[in-house]
Amino acid sequence: MDDVLQRIEHTVLGPETTPADVEAVLDDASEYGLRACIPPCYLELAGEYAPDVEVSTVIGFPHGNHTTAAKVAEAEDAVDAGADELDMVMNVGLLKAGEDEAVREDIERVVAATVKPVKVIIETPLLTDEEKHRASQLVADAGADFVKTATGFGGGGATVPDVELMSEYAPVKASGGVGSWADAEAMFDAGAERIGASSGDVIAEEYLEQNEH
């Protein structure tokens, strides 16, 4: 797995995130060969500061209950500002209400607004297993590129059983609570294609230490 580090997205998305915080994440990403996931307001900074780093940003974050039009506008603006990939939050309330068609259309319209890869965060800590199955199927039906576990702001994060469940439907980004290489390796073994982690630099260091030749 010589592409392991390129499958890790070093992340900083807290409400208190400063330009210096973003630059620190980009420094780490550039040093270790990681991707980065940053707030949309810092995309132009990232493009100027670290053009070598592949950058994701978030849409409808963190709750997912923006209007579809607002999510589409965010997506278009993010791509114009230099985003390489988009992580949008599913409308969890509509999913729980059984309004699957509205959930699917919300995702479809964001996917249609850009040629960039779209990951859909289904916020697994808030869902039953039945809802996780439905949510993952809707992500696949809507044509998104990845299904993602969690924002990290919904009371929990990625688990091995959830990654196994979701990977039946689409490539998975495991995010939320992945703080070490052992955590990341467990997620990869469960079927995750990507890892999102605020400890991306720690994970990279531990991975490299364990795989020194």
CORJO-V96001 format. One record per backbone hydrogen bond with DSSP energy under -1.0 kcal/mol. CO is the residue of the C=O (numbers start at 1). NH is the residue of the N-H. Records with the same first field share a line. If there is no record, write none. Layout:
CO=NH + NH
This chain:
1=4
4=7
5=8
7=195
8=35
9=197
10=37
14=17
18=22
19=23
20=24
21=25
22=26
23=27
24=28
25=29
26=30
27=31
28=32
29=33 + 34
35=10
36=56
37=12
39=42
40=43
42=46
43=47
44=48
45=49
46=50
50=53
54=36
55=84 + 85
56=38
57=87
59=89
60=64
67=71
68=72
69=73
70=74
71=75
72=76
73=77
74=78
75=79
76=80
77=81
78=83
79=82
85=57
86=119
87=59
88=121
90=92
91=95
92=96
93=97
94=99
95=98
98=100
99=103
100=104
101=105
102=106
103=107
104=108
105=109
106=110
107=111
108=112
111=114
117=86
118=145 + 146
119=88
120=148
121=90
123=126
124=127
128=132
129=133
130=134
131=135
132=136
133=137
134=138
135=139
136=140
137=141
138=142
139=144
140=143
146=120
147=173
148=122
149=124
159=163
160=164
161=165
162=166
163=167
165=168
166=169 + 170
171=147
172=193 + 194
173=149
174=196
176=158
177=179
180=184
181=185
182=186
183=187
184=188
185=189
186=190
187=192
188=191
194=174
195=9
197=11 + 200
199=203
200=204
201=205
202=206
203=207
204=208
205=209
206=210
207=211
